[in-house]
């Protein structure tokens, strides 16, 4: 019993902090319909503000605590409420772009100011307390648990018993109807976002003494609150708190059971409990219990249209000529960067096909790329049978290895597609995000992927290589990757053209799909899945097919990307980190919806632009994440802003002041058509005829 208490007491304390973070997340989503992916970054910002006051300025901890609440909770909540209001009628992809932009902005800002190393704030709550057996229950843990329980009960009573609480629940569904009940929707939203931001700030400050003040650590820990929110179905506050306590206890207790094993997956299970719970909820809970909030008001997202054949051929031909000329136009030292640009363009191409052609979203696309990179690397260095291992060590040629790497990613795409079949919108985004985190933390360091060294060698065709000892169970061997067409691909220009060839092949697949019957059905599904179902189409099969194709292309892109540096790393914060998948969606969000051009622009913005002035300036390097985050937020909210004065005469004509009705054409189509007044002529009664006893009418028209 005493041994279990050793894990129960800290588990309840940790669960209390998870509960506070989850309550803030549920509160804001429940009252606005906007899922805040920057919730963890908000908690980290609260921890940094507290560190600044408590450690750097030597303020008393209550004062530092209060300042953090005012800056991050109140002021940050008010700003977030304005952002959420602008996003209230936006599609899922747009809200993800905006909140991910905010996440990157806050992460980059905190890192630029305080550096990447952890900051120690020290314990500010009392650590002494009574002993129960061999366990000391600190007064600080009791204060945290008591505050969590009291807050949960107060919120539960607030939502169930007060007029304002009921108004918070109703504002997301129909703010206009709420306004008719003499409640101010804006005031209701402000209160909910201020409370949610305060909960995030408090959770960051309470986690800081245990984990240190680190933006990456705090963001990941607060993301663990997603599991608790999922157990509460992103709506039920008591279930959310109970789920947080269960997760906190399991995270503390499971290491005592799993550390004795040699399995990396079992050893990683304790820290992955929240994400396992998250995926299980999305896989097992009936879809009717996971309905999106505010989805009725969402405006539709434009899908890419098929262009006339002459325009497409001319435009693509000119674009291809520019890409062919790139190695001869840039410095020789920059060709490697452009090879990476082509590899990233393949991954962006697969993501854009999924986002804009089918209306679905994936926040784990770099996970598919990591699978493709590791599989192709092991096939070229160990061979198919040597990797499994069975008998023989014959290596596989580069094209076959990269192709097989993409094919191995297909089953994972099918698994990720299951939530897309059962659910829709923001829940698919959260589910794929959880899958990406679970894949990185549980499988990246497994022998079948990056292994314990978190690094695999990925040779180019015809290149000499030495297999590291950690990559193979037997002794290291030297070898040469199978050559391709007798070309020396160790030359950077040659490898650039190889990457360009793969991109052209993947782009051809996208264009063929765009013009095919399946492409037409996918665009119809993005517009209205229900209408497509009513016409007898099997939307479930289409969702699985497009997810699998997208995963295949991302896996191929991962193999090409690993060949740029002749290696692939699975280290946190590296090329295949789960946060990069979020950034990819945000970048693609403000690069347009062209099926081929937009992925190229996104890859250029992500890979190439940083090597040219002024983006290569040291100050710009520190703050370019802030710039990127600000641009992502601006692009996301731009459709809801009155930009007539910035758009010129054509823009002014579309604003209300210009007589154009205002807003986007999509919003105009969704608004009810005004009824024109109809003039009705009242019939004139003629004088009664003598002896008739009746009246005759004239002018019967109305």
C-alpha positions in Angstrom: 0.0 0.0 0.0 2.8 2.4 0.9 4.5 1.7 -2.5 1.3 2.6 -4.3 1.0 5.8 -2.2 4.4 6.8 -3.5 2.9 7.1 -7.0 -0.7 8.1 -6.0 0.2 11.3 -4.2 2.4 12.8 -7.0 -0.1 11.4 -9.6 -3.0 13.3 -8.0 -0.9 16.5 -7.9 0.2 16.1 -11.5 -3.4 15.2 -12.5 -4.6 18.5 -10.8 -2.3 20.5 -13.1 -3.4 18.5 -16.1 -7.0 19.2 -15.1 -6.5 22.9 -14.9 -5.0 23.0 -18.4 -7.7 20.7 -19.7 -10.4 22.9 -18.1 -9.1 25.9 -19.9 -9.0 24.1 -23.2 -12.5 22.7 -22.8 -13.9 26.0 -21.6 -12.7 27.9 -24.6 -13.7 25.2 -27.1 -17.1 24.7 -25.5 -17.9 28.4 -25.7 -16.3 29.4 -29.0 -16.0 26.4 -31.2 -12.3 27.2 -31.8 -9.8 24.5 -30.7 -6.8 26.4 -29.4 -3.6 24.5 -30.5 -1.6 27.3 -28.8 -3.0 26.4 -25.4 0.4 24.9 -24.4 2.3 27.8 -25.6 0.1 30.1 -23.6 0.9 28.0 -20.5 4.6 28.3 -21.3 4.3 32.0 -21.6 2.7 32.2 -18.2 5.6 30.2 -16.8 8.1 32.6 -18.4 6.3 35.7 -17.1 6.3 34.2 -13.6 10.0 33.3 -13.9 10.8 36.9 -14.9 9.1 38.3 -11.9 9.9 35.7 -9.3 13.5 34.9 -10.2 14.9 37.8 -12.4 13.2 40.6 -10.6 13.0 39.0 -7.1 9.4 39.8 -6.6 7.4 37.9 -4.0 5.8 34.9 -5.6 2.2 36.1 -5.1 3.0 39.3 -6.9 4.7 37.4 -9.8 1.8 35.0 -9.9 -0.7 37.9 -10.1 1.3 39.7 -12.8 1.4 36.5 -14.9 -2.4 36.1 -14.5 -3.0 39.7 -15.6 -0.6 39.7 -18.6 -1.3 36.2 -19.9 -4.7 35.4 -18.5 -6.6 38.7 -18.7 -4.8 40.6 -21.5 -4.0 37.4 -23.4 -7.6 36.1 -23.0 -9.0 39.4 -24.4 -6.8 39.3 -27.4 -7.6 35.6 -28.0 -11.3 36.4 -27.8 -11.0 38.9 -30.7 -9.1 36.2 -32.7 -11.7 33.6 -31.9 -14.5 36.0 -32.9 -12.9 36.5 -36.3 -12.5 32.7 -36.7 -16.0 31.9 -35.6 -17.2 31.3 -39.1 -14.0 29.9 -40.5 -13.4 26.3 -41.7 -11.2 23.9 -39.7 -8.1 24.5 -41.8 -8.2 28.2 -41.2 -8.6 27.9 -37.4 -5.7 25.5 -37.3 -3.5 27.9 -39.3 -4.3 30.8 -36.9 -3.8 28.9 -33.7 -0.7 27.2 -35.0 0.6 30.6 -36.0 0.0 31.8 -32.5 1.8 28.7 -31.2 4.9 29.4 -33.3 4.8 33.1 -32.5 4.9 32.5 -28.7 7.4 29.7 -28.9 9.8 31.8 -31.0 9.3 34.9 -28.9 10.0 33.1 -25.6 13.1 31.3 -27.1 14.4 34.6 -28.5 14.1 36.4 -25.2 15.1 33.7 -22.7 17.1 31.2 -24.9 16.5 27.6 -25.5 17.9 26.3 -22.2 15.6 25.5 -19.3 15.1 28.1 -16.6 14.8 27.0 -12.9 12.1 28.9 -11.0 12.4 26.9 -7.8 9.6 25.7 -5.5 7.4 28.6 -4.3 4.8 26.5 -2.6 5.6 24.7 0.7 7.2 21.3 0.2 6.8 20.1 3.8 3.7 18.4 5.1 2.3 15.4 7.0 3.4 11.9 6.5 1.1 9.0 5.7 3.2 5.9 6.2 6.4 6.5 4.2 4.9 9.1 2.0 5.1 12.9 2.6 2.1 14.8 1.4 3.3 18.4 0.9 1.1 21.3 1.6 1.9 22.6 -1.9 0.4 19.5 -3.5 -2.6 19.8 -1.2 -3.1 23.4 -2.2 -2.9 22.5 -5.9 -5.4 19.6 -5.6 -7.8 21.7 -3.4 -7.7 24.6 -5.9 -8.4 22.2 -8.8 -11.3 20.6 -7.1 -12.8 23.9 -5.9 -12.4 25.4 -9.3 -14.0 22.4 -11.0 -17.0 22.5 -8.7 -17.4 26.2 -9.1 -17.3 25.9 -12.9 -19.8 23.0 -12.8 -22.2 25.1 -10.7 -21.6 28.2 -12.8 -22.5 26.4 -16.0 -25.5 24.6 -14.5 -27.0 27.2 -12.2 -26.3 30.7 -13.5 -27.6 32.7 -16.5 -24.1 33.6 -17.6 -23.0 30.0 -17.5 -25.9 28.9 -19.8 -25.1 31.9 -22.0 -21.5 30.6 -22.4 -22.8 27.3 -23.6 -25.3 28.9 -26.0 -23.1 31.6 -27.5 -21.2 29.2 -29.9 -24.4 27.8 -31.3 -26.3 31.0 -32.1 -25.0 34.3 -30.8 -27.8 36.2 -32.6 -30.5 34.3 -30.7 -28.5 34.8 -27.5 -28.5 38.6 -28.1 -32.3 38.5 -28.4 -32.4 37.1 -24.8 -30.7 40.3 -23.5 -27.3 38.8 -23.2 -24.2 40.3 -24.8 -22.4 37.6 -26.9 -19.2 39.5 -26.9 -19.1 39.8 -23.1 -19.8 36.1 -22.8 -17.0 35.2 -25.1 -14.6 37.5 -23.4 -15.3 36.0 -20.0 -14.8 32.4 -21.3 -11.5 33.2 -23.0 -10.1 35.1 -20.0 -10.9 32.2 -17.8 -9.4 29.7 -20.2 -6.2 31.8 -20.6 -6.0 32.1 -16.8 -6.2 28.3 -16.4 -3.4 27.9 -19.0 -1.2 30.4 -17.2 -1.8 28.8 -13.8 -0.9 25.3 -15.2 2.3 26.7 -16.6 3.3 28.3 -13.4 2.6 25.2 -11.3 4.5 23.0 -13.7 7.6 25.3 -13.7 9.1 24.2 -10.4 9.0 20.5 -11.3 10.0 20.7 -15.0 11.8 23.9 -15.3 10.7 26.8 -17.5 11.1 25.5 -21.0 8.8 26.4 -23.9 9.2 23.0 -25.6 8.7 20.9 -22.4 5.8 22.9 -21.1 4.0 22.9 -24.5 4.3 19.1 -24.7 3.2 18.5 -21.1 0.1 20.8 -21.5 -0.7 19.0 -24.8 -1.0 15.9 -22.5 -4.2 17.6 -21.2 -5.7 16.8 -24.6 -6.2 13.2 -23.3 -8.1 14.4 -20.3 -10.2 16.7 -22.5 -11.0 13.8 -24.8 -12.2 11.7 -21.9 -14.6 14.5 -21.1 -15.6 14.5 -24.8 -14.3 18.1 -25.0 -17.5 19.2 -23.2 -18.1 17.5 -19.8 -16.1 19.2 -17.0 -16.4 16.6 -14.3 -15.3 13.8 -16.7 -12.4 16.0 -17.8 -11.2 16.4 -14.2 -11.6 12.7 -13.5 -9.7 11.8 -16.6 -6.9 14.2 -15.7 -6.5 12.5 -12.3 -6.5 9.0 -13.9 -3.8 10.1 -16.5 -1.7 11.7 -13.8 -1.7 8.5 -11.6 -0.9 6.3 -14.6 1.9 8.5 -15.8 3.5 8.2 -12.3 2.7 4.5 -11.6 3.4 2.8 -15.0 7.2 3.5 -14.9 7.5 1.1 -12.0 6.1 -1.6 -14.2 7.7 -0.9 -17.5 11.3 0.1 -16.7 12.2 -3.6 -16.1 11.6 -4.5 -19.7 13.9 -4.0 -22.7 11.0 -2.9 -25.0 11.4 0.8 -25.9 7.7 0.9 -26.7 6.8 -0.2 -23.2 9.3 2.1 -21.6 7.8 5.0 -23.5 4.3 4.1 -22.6 4.0 6.2 -19.4 4.7 9.5 -21.1 2.4 8.5 -24.0 -0.6 7.6 -21.8 -2.4 10.9 -22.7 -2.0 10.4 -26.4 -3.0 6.7 -26.3 -6.1 7.8 -24.4 -6.8 10.5 -27.0 -6.6 8.0 -29.9 -8.7 5.4 -28.1 -11.4 8.0 -27.5 -11.5 8.9 -31.2 -11.6 5.3 -32.2 -14.1 3.9 -29.7 -16.5 6.6 -28.6 -19.6 6.9 -30.8 -19.3 9.7 -33.3 -22.6 11.2 -32.2 -21.0 12.1 -28.9 -18.3 14.1 -30.6 -20.1 16.8 -32.4 -18.3 20.0 -33.5 -19.2 23.2 -31.7 -20.2 26.1 -33.9 -20.0 24.1 -37.1 -23.3 25.4 -38.3 -21.8 28.9 -39.0 -18.6 27.7 -40.7 -18.0 29.1 -44.1 -17.0 26.7 -46.9 -13.4 26.4 -48.1 -12.7 26.8 -51.8 -11.3 23.7 -53.5 -8.8 23.8 -56.4 -10.5 23.9 -59.7 -9.5 22.2 -62.9 -7.9 24.6 -65.4 -8.2 24.5 -69.2 -5.7 22.2 -70.8 -3.8 24.9 -72.8 -3.4 27.1 -69.7 -2.2 24.2 -67.6 0.3 23.0 -70.2 1.7 26.4 -70.8 1.9 27.3 -67.1 3.4 24.0 -66.0 5.9 24.1 -68.9 7.2 27.5 -67.9 7.3 26.5 -64.3 9.3 23.3 -65.2 11.8 25.4 -67.2 12.4 27.6 -64.3 13.0 24.7 -62.0 15.4 23.1 -64.5 17.4 26.3 -64.7 17.7 26.7 -60.9 21.1 24.9 -60.4 22.6 27.2 -63.1 21.2 30.4 -61.5 22.2 29.9 -57.9 25.6 29.5 -56.2 27.0 26.0 -56.1 26.9 26.1 -52.3 23.2 26.7 -52.3 22.2 23.8 -54.6 21.9 21.4 -51.6 19.3 23.8 -50.1 17.3 23.7 -53.4 17.5 19.9 -53.3 15.8 20.0 -49.9 13.4 22.5 -51.4 12.3 19.9 -54.0 12.0 17.2 -51.3 9.8 19.5 -49.1 7.7 20.4 -52.2 6.8 16.7 -52.5 5.6 16.6 -48.9 3.7 19.8 -49.3 2.2 18.5 -52.5 0.8 15.5 -50.7 -0.6 17.6 -47.8 -2.2 20.1 -50.2 -3.9 17.3 -52.1 -5.4 16.2 -48.8 -6.4 19.6 -47.5 -7.8 21.3 -50.5 -9.0 18.5 -52.7 -10.8 16.5 -50.1 -11.4 19.0 -47.3 -9.6 16.8 -44.7 -6.6 17.7 -42.6 -3.5 15.9 -41.3 -1.2 17.1 -38.5 1.1 14.1 -38.7 2.5 14.4 -42.2 6.1 14.5 -41.1 5.5 11.2 -39.4 4.7 9.6 -42.8 7.8 11.2 -44.2 9.9 9.8 -41.3 8.5 6.3 -42.1 9.5 6.6 -45.7 13.0 8.0 -44.8 13.8 5.2 -42.4 12.4 2.4 -44.5 14.3 3.4 -47.6 17.5 4.0 -45.6 17.4 0.6 -44.1 16.6 -1.1 -47.4 19.6 0.5 -49.0 22.0 -0.1 -46.2 20.8 -3.4 -44.7 18.7 -4.9 -47.5 15.2 -6.2 -47.2 16.2 -9.5 -45.6 18.9 -8.0 -43.5 16.5 -5.4 -42.0 13.8 -7.9 -41.1 16.1 -9.9 -40.5 15.8 -13.2 -42.3 18.5 -14.6 -44.6 20.9 -12.5 -46.8 21.9 -8.9 -46.8 21.4 -7.8 -50.4 20.7 -4.1 -50.6 18.0 -2.5 -52.6 18.4 0.2 -55.3 17.5 3.8 -54.6 14.3 4.1 -56.7 13.0 0.8 -55.3 13.9 1.7 -51.7 12.2 5.1 -51.9 9.1 3.5 -53.6 8.9 0.8 -50.9 9.3 3.5 -48.2 6.3 5.3 -49.6 4.3 2.0 -49.7 5.1 1.2 -46.1 3.6 4.5 -45.1 0.3 3.6 -46.8 -1.0 1.3 -43.9 -0.3 4.1 -41.4 -2.3 6.5 -43.6 -5.2 4.0 -43.5 -5.0 3.8 -39.7 -5.0 7.6 -39.5 -8.0 7.7 -41.9 -10.2 5.9 -39.4 -10.9 9.1 -37.3 -11.6 10.9 -40.6 -14.3 8.3 -41.4 -15.9 8.4 -38.0 -15.5 12.1 -37.3 -15.0 15.4 -39.0 -13.4 18.8 -38.8 -11.4 19.7 -35.7 -11.5 16.2 -34.2 -9.6 14.8 -37.2 -7.0 17.5 -36.7 -6.6 16.6 -33.0 -6.5 12.8 -33.7 -3.8 13.1 -36.3 -1.8 15.4 -34.1 -2.0 12.9 -31.3 -0.9 10.1 -33.7 2.1 12.2 -34.8 3.2 12.7 -31.2 2.7 9.0 -30.3 4.6 7.9 -33.4 7.6 10.1 -32.5 7.7 9.3 -28.8 7.0 5.5 -29.0 8.5 4.4 -32.4 11.2 6.8 -33.6 13.8 5.2 -31.4 12.7 1.7 -32.2 15.1 -0.6 -34.3 12.6 -0.5 -37.2 13.0 3.3 -37.4 15.8 5.6 -36.3 17.0 3.1 -33.6 18.6 4.2 -30.3 21.1 6.5 -32.0 18.2 8.4 -33.6 20.1 8.4 -36.8 20.1 6.3 -40.0 22.4 6.6 -43.0 20.6 7.3 -46.3 23.1 6.9 -49.2 22.5 8.4 -52.6 22.6 6.1 -55.7 26.2 4.8 -56.3 27.5 6.3 -53.1 29.9 4.5 -50.7 28.6 4.1 -47.1 29.5 2.5 -43.8 26.6 1.1 -41.7 26.9 2.4 -38.1 27.0 -0.4 -35.5 23.8 0.8 -33.9 21.9 0.4 -37.2 22.5 -3.3 -37.4 22.6 -6.1 -34.9 25.7 -7.6 -36.5 29.0 -5.9 -37.0 29.3 -2.8 -39.2 29.9 -3.3 -42.9 31.1 -1.2 -45.8 29.3 -1.1 -49.0 28.1 0.8 -52.1 24.5 1.7 -52.8 23.3 0.4 -56.2 24.0 3.0 -59.0 21.3 4.5 -61.1 21.8 5.0 -64.8 25.6 5.3 -64.2 25.2 8.9 -63.0 27.2 10.2 -60.1 24.6 11.5 -57.7 27.2 12.6 -55.1 27.2 15.7 -57.3 24.7 18.2 -55.8 23.4 19.3 -59.2 22.7 15.7 -60.2 20.9 15.0 -57.0 18.8 18.1 -57.4 17.6 16.9 -60.8 16.8 13.5 -59.3 14.7 15.2 -56.7 13.1 17.3 -59.4 12.2 14.2 -61.4 10.5 12.6 -58.4 8.6 15.8 -57.8 7.4 15.9 -61.4 6.2 12.3 -61.1 4.3 13.1 -57.9 2.8 16.3 -59.5 1.6 14.2 -62.4 -0.2 12.0 -60.0 -1.9 15.0 -58.4 -2.9 16.4 -61.8 -4.3 13.1 -63.1 -6.3 12.8 -59.9 -7.5 16.3 -60.2 -8.9 15.6 -63.7 -10.2 12.1 -62.9 -13.7 11.1 -61.7 -12.2 10.5 -58.2 -10.9 14.0 -58.1 -14.3 15.4 -59.0 -15.9 13.3 -56.2 -13.2 14.4 -53.7 -14.0 18.1 -54.4 -17.7 17.3 -54.0 -16.9 15.6 -50.7 -15.0 18.7 -49.6 -18.0 20.8 -50.4 -20.7 18.6 -48.9 -20.1 15.0 -47.8 -23.8 14.5 -46.9 -24.9 15.5 -50.4 -22.4 13.1 -51.9 -23.6 10.3 -49.7 -27.2 11.0 -50.8 -26.1 10.4 -54.4 -24.8 6.9 -53.6 -21.1 7.6 -53.4 -19.0 5.8 -50.8 -17.3 8.6 -49.0 -15.6 6.3 -46.5 -13.7 4.5 -49.3 -12.7 7.9 -50.8 -11.4 9.2 -47.4 -9.2 6.1 -47.0 -8.0 6.2 -50.6 -6.9 9.9 -50.4 -5.3 9.5 -47.0 -3.3 6.4 -48.2 -2.2 8.2 -51.4 -1.2 11.3 -49.4 0.8 9.1 -47.0 2.5 7.4 -49.9 3.6 10.7 -51.4 4.8 12.0 -48.1 6.8 8.8 -47.5 8.5 9.2 -50.9 9.2 12.8 -50.1 10.8 11.7 -46.8 13.1 9.3 -48.7 14.2 12.1 -51.1 14.7 14.5 -48.2 16.9 12.1 -46.3 19.1 11.7 -49.4 19.9 15.4 -49.3 22.1 15.1 -46.2 22.7 11.3 -46.7 21.1 10.7 -43.3 17.9 11.1 -41.3 17.6 12.0 -37.7 14.7 11.4 -35.3 15.9 13.7 -32.6 13.2 16.0 -31.0 13.2 19.4 -32.7 14.8 17.9 -35.8 13.6 17.5 -39.4 10.8 15.0 -38.6 9.6 16.5 -35.3 5.8 16.5 -34.7 5.7 20.3 -34.5 6.9 20.6 -38.1 3.7 19.0 -39.2 1.8 21.9 -37.6 4.0 24.4 -39.3 3.5 22.8 -42.6 -0.2 23.2 -42.4 0.2 26.9 -41.4 2.6 27.6 -44.3 0.4 25.9 -46.8 -2.5 27.9 -45.5 -1.1 31.2 -46.7 0.4 30.0 -49.9 -2.9 29.6 -51.8 -4.8 26.6 -53.1 -3.1 25.9 -56.4 -2.5 22.2 -56.7 1.1 22.5 -57.9 2.3 26.1 -57.5 1.2 26.4 -53.8 3.3 23.5 -52.6 6.3 25.0 -54.4 5.7 28.4 -52.8 5.3 26.7 -49.4 8.5 24.7 -49.8 10.4 27.9 -50.9 9.1 29.8 -47.9 10.1 27.0 -45.5 13.5 25.9 -46.9 15.0 28.5 -49.2 14.0 32.0 -48.2 16.0 31.8 -44.9 19.3 31.7 -46.7 18.9 35.1 -48.3 19.0 38.6 -46.8 17.4 39.9 -44.7 16.3 36.5 -43.3 19.8 35.3 -42.8 20.5 38.1 -40.3 21.1 36.8 -36.8 18.4 39.0 -35.3 16.0 37.9 -38.0 16.9 34.3 -37.3 15.8 34.7 -33.7 12.5 36.4 -34.6 11.5 34.9 -38.0 9.2 32.5 -36.1 7.5 35.5 -34.7 7.1 37.0 -38.2 5.8 33.7 -39.6 3.3 33.3 -36.8 2.0 36.8 -37.3 1.6 36.3 -41.0 -0.2 33.0 -40.4 -2.7 34.7 -38.1 -3.2 37.6 -40.5 -3.9 35.4 -43.4 -6.3 33.3 -41.4 -8.4 36.3 -40.2 -8.1 38.4 -43.4 -11.4 37.1 -44.8 -13.2 38.3 -41.7 -11.6 41.8 -41.8 -12.7 44.8 -43.8 -9.8 45.1 -46.1 -11.5 47.3 -48.7 -9.1 50.2 -48.3 -6.1 47.8 -48.8 -7.5 46.0 -51.8 -8.0 49.0 -54.1 -11.1 49.8 -56.1 -12.2 46.2 -56.6 -11.9 45.5 -52.9 -13.9 48.6 -52.0 -16.7 47.6 -54.3 -17.0 44.4 -52.3 -17.2 46.1 -49.0 -20.5 47.3 -47.5 -19.5 50.9 -47.9 -18.8 50.3 -51.5 -22.2 48.8 -52.2 -20.9 45.4 -52.8 -22.6 43.7 -49.9 -19.3 43.1 -48.0 -17.3 40.0 -47.2 -16.3 37.1 -49.4 -18.5 35.6 -52.1 -18.8 32.5 -50.0 -20.3 34.5 -47.2 -22.6 36.3 -49.6 -23.9 32.9 -50.8 -24.6 31.7 -47.3 -26.5 34.9 -46.3 -30.2 34.8 -47.0 -31.3 36.7 -50.2 -33.1 39.8 -49.2 -36.8 39.8 -50.1 -37.8 42.6 -52.5 -40.8 44.6 -51.6 -43.9 43.8 -53.7 -46.6 46.4 -54.5 -50.1 45.1 -54.2 -53.0 47.0 -55.8 -56.2 46.9 -53.8 -59.2 46.2 -56.1 -61.5 49.2 -56.5 -65.1 48.3 -55.9 -67.6 49.6 -58.5 -70.9 51.0 -57.4 -73.5 48.3 -56.9 -75.6 47.9 -60.0 -79.3 48.5 -59.7 -81.0 45.2 -58.8 -77.9 43.2 -58.7 -77.2 43.1 -55.0 -73.5 42.4 -55.8 -70.3 44.3 -56.3 -68.1 44.0 -59.3 -64.3 44.6 -59.2 -61.9 45.9 -61.7 -58.1 46.0 -61.8 -57.7 42.4 -60.6 -53.9 42.5 -61.1 -51.8 42.6 -58.0 
